[in-house]
Amino acid sequence: MTGLLLVLVTMFHPARATVGDPVTIEFASPTVVDPSPDYEVVSRAGNSIVIRTFVPHTITVTGRSAEGPVSVVIPVYSVLKPDDKLEPAPLKPPRPEPWPRLPFAAIGIAALAAIAAWTAVLILAKRRVAKPRIVIMPADAFRARVMALRTSDRMRWAHLADAVRAYLAAVRAGLGTELTTSELLARIEDVSVAQILRQGDLEKFSPWGAAPSNFDAALEQALEIPSWAEPRPPAEEKTVDEAADEAAA
């Protein structure tokens, strides 16, 4: 009678276990389960024991508690369908994974950034750096041109006359280079200029060339032309008292 009561109060779950399922048996009191080739003991805890089996059949778990022997009958069912031919299911092709968009978007953005950077570099490289404009005063250019004639040995008078004509045309209105020597000398009275221009004409047009003369002295006189040829800025106006003081002095 005691053994029957122990069987009745012993419970297990799940109620319909299949192959490989862990089956938990709850005993009424601490019980030592007998070993068996029909199942394996997975764990023990208090009055509970977990077993499992991989063969679909009814197993009997026996043991002994303080009250006497214990026996539990547990049916284990197969996971196969009735009349299963044990043929493997047909293989299904793997589902294609969608292409990741983020890496391609990042590569596209990086490529566009690189193209923009190289375009900017090429544009900046093609830009020409503006060179500072050097302004040479007519007098400085004239003196440099005259000084270069010191080492010249051909047509020196003609080159000197051309330099004087170009300088006068640059600093004074009405003294253009289109004027003849006679027209130019009629508008300006200077002995040195007259000598240079006439010697230049002789060297250009006379079969005998320029008349014998001191060319170095003419060069020095030509260098003095800017001192009087360029127009002077208007003098500052003076008050009546300042003019009277200068007159008294």
C-alpha positions in Angstrom: 0.0 0.0 0.0 2.9 2.4 0.9 4.5 1.7 -2.5 1.3 2.4 -4.3 1.0 5.8 -2.6 4.5 6.7 -3.5 3.8 5.9 -7.1 0.7 8.0 -7.1 2.3 11.0 -5.6 5.4 10.8 -8.0 4.9 13.2 -11.0 6.9 13.8 -14.1 6.8 16.4 -16.9 6.4 17.0 -19.8 3.5 14.7 -20.0 4.3 13.7 -23.6 8.0 13.6 -23.8 9.8 12.9 -27.1 13.2 11.6 -27.9 16.0 13.7 -26.3 13.6 15.8 -24.2 14.7 16.3 -20.6 12.1 14.7 -18.3 11.8 16.0 -14.7 10.6 13.5 -12.1 9.3 14.9 -8.8 9.4 12.3 -6.0 7.4 12.5 -2.8 10.6 12.1 -0.8 14.3 11.9 -1.4 14.9 8.9 -3.7 17.9 7.1 -5.0 17.3 6.2 -8.7 18.7 2.9 -10.0 21.0 3.2 -13.0 19.6 1.8 -16.3 20.7 1.5 -19.9 17.3 2.8 -21.0 18.0 6.4 -19.9 20.7 8.7 -18.5 20.5 10.9 -15.4 21.1 14.5 -16.4 20.9 16.2 -12.9 19.6 15.7 -9.4 18.2 18.4 -7.0 16.4 17.5 -3.8 13.4 15.3 -4.6 13.8 16.1 -8.3 15.8 14.2 -10.9 16.1 14.9 -14.7 16.6 12.1 -17.1 16.5 11.7 -20.9 16.6 9.0 -23.6 17.2 8.9 -27.3 15.1 5.8 -28.0 11.3 6.0 -28.4 9.9 3.5 -26.0 8.4 3.3 -22.6 11.0 3.4 -19.8 10.6 2.4 -16.2 12.5 4.4 -13.6 13.1 2.5 -10.4 14.6 3.6 -7.1 14.4 3.5 -3.3 13.3 6.0 -0.8 13.1 5.9 3.0 9.5 4.6 2.7 10.4 1.8 0.3 10.9 1.0 -3.4 9.7 3.5 -6.1 8.8 2.9 -9.7 7.7 5.3 -12.4 6.6 4.4 -16.0 7.3 7.1 -18.5 6.4 6.8 -22.2 8.8 8.5 -24.7 7.5 9.2 -28.2 9.3 9.5 -31.4 9.5 12.8 -33.3 9.0 11.1 -36.6 5.6 11.0 -38.3 3.7 7.7 -38.6 5.0 5.6 -41.5 7.9 8.1 -42.0 10.2 6.7 -44.8 13.2 8.4 -43.2 14.1 10.2 -46.4 15.8 13.6 -45.9 13.8 16.6 -46.7 14.8 18.3 -50.0 17.4 20.9 -49.7 16.2 24.5 -50.2 18.6 27.0 -51.7 19.8 29.6 -49.3 17.9 32.8 -49.3 19.9 35.6 -50.9 21.1 38.3 -48.6 20.3 41.8 -49.7 23.3 43.8 -50.8 24.4 46.2 -48.0 23.9 49.7 -49.1 26.0 51.5 -46.5 29.4 50.5 -47.8 28.6 51.4 -51.4 27.2 54.8 -50.2 30.3 55.4 -48.2 32.6 54.5 -51.2 30.5 56.7 -53.5 30.8 59.7 -51.1 34.5 59.2 -50.7 35.0 59.0 -54.5 33.0 62.2 -55.0 35.0 64.0 -52.3 38.3 62.9 -54.0 37.1 64.1 -57.4 36.1 67.4 -55.9 39.4 67.8 -54.1 41.5 67.0 -57.2 39.3 69.4 -59.3 40.0 72.2 -56.8 43.7 71.4 -56.9 43.8 71.5 -60.7 41.8 74.8 -60.8 44.1 76.4 -58.2 47.2 75.1 -60.0 46.0 76.7 -63.3 45.5 80.1 -61.7 48.3 82.4 -62.5 49.6 84.3 -59.6 49.4 88.0 -60.4 52.8 89.4 -60.7 53.5 92.8 -59.1 53.5 95.5 -61.7 56.8 97.4 -61.7 56.4 101.0 -62.9 59.5 102.5 -64.3 59.6 106.3 -64.6 60.3 107.7 -68.0 63.5 109.5 -66.7 64.8 106.2 -65.2 64.1 104.3 -68.4 65.8 107.0 -70.5 68.9 107.1 -68.3 69.3 103.3 -68.5 68.9 103.4 -72.3 71.5 106.1 -72.6 74.0 104.4 -70.2 73.7 101.2 -72.3 75.1 103.2 -75.3 78.5 103.6 -73.5 79.5 100.2 -74.7 77.9 100.4 -78.1 80.0 100.7 -81.3 77.4 100.8 -84.1 75.0 103.6 -84.9 75.5 105.2 -81.5 74.4 108.6 -82.6 71.2 107.2 -84.2 70.3 105.2 -81.1 71.0 108.2 -78.8 68.8 110.4 -81.0 66.0 107.8 -80.9 66.2 107.6 -77.1 66.0 111.4 -76.8 63.0 111.6 -79.1 61.1 108.8 -77.2 61.8 110.4 -73.9 60.6 113.9 -74.9 57.5 112.4 -76.5 56.8 110.6 -73.2 57.1 113.6 -70.9 55.9 116.5 -73.0 52.7 116.9 -75.1 53.3 118.1 -78.6 56.8 116.5 -78.9 55.8 113.3 -80.5 58.1 111.0 -82.4 56.3 111.8 -85.7 57.9 115.2 -85.7 60.9 115.9 -88.0 64.1 117.2 -86.5 63.4 120.7 -87.7 59.8 120.6 -86.3 61.0 119.3 -82.9 63.9 121.8 -82.6 61.4 124.6 -83.5 59.5 123.7 -80.3 62.4 123.2 -78.0 65.6 125.2 -77.7 68.5 123.3 -76.4 71.9 123.0 -77.9 72.7 119.5 -76.7 69.4 118.2 -78.0 70.0 119.9 -81.4 73.4 118.3 -81.7 72.2 114.8 -80.8 69.3 114.9 -83.2 71.4 116.3 -86.2 74.2 113.8 -85.6 71.6 111.0 -85.5 70.1 112.1 -88.8 73.5 112.2 -90.4 74.3 108.7 -89.2 71.0 107.4 -90.5 70.7 109.2 -93.9 74.1 110.6 -94.9 76.4 108.4 -96.9 79.3 109.9 -95.0 77.8 109.2 -91.6 77.9 111.5 -88.5 80.3 114.3 -88.3 83.3 113.9 -86.0 82.3 114.8 -82.4 82.8 113.8 -78.8 80.1 111.1 -78.2 80.9 110.7 -74.5 80.4 114.3 -73.9 77.1 114.2 -75.7 76.1 111.2 -73.5 76.7 113.2 -70.4 74.6 116.1 -71.8 71.8 113.7 -72.6 71.7 112.5 -69.0 71.0 116.0 -67.9 67.9 116.4 -70.2 65.4 115.0 -67.5 66.5 117.7 -65.1 64.8 120.4 -67.3 62.6 118.5 -69.7 59.9 117.2 -67.3 57.3 119.7 -66.3 57.5 121.0 -62.7 54.6 120.8 -60.3 52.9 124.2 -59.7 54.5 126.2 -56.9 52.5 126.6 -53.7 50.6 129.9 -53.6 52.0 132.4 -51.1 50.1 134.9 -49.1 50.5 138.7 -49.6 52.5 138.9 -46.3 54.9 136.1 -47.4 55.4 137.8 -50.8 56.1 141.2 -49.1 58.6 139.6 -46.7 60.4 138.0 -49.6 60.5 141.3 -51.5 61.8 143.1 -48.4 64.5 140.6 -47.9 
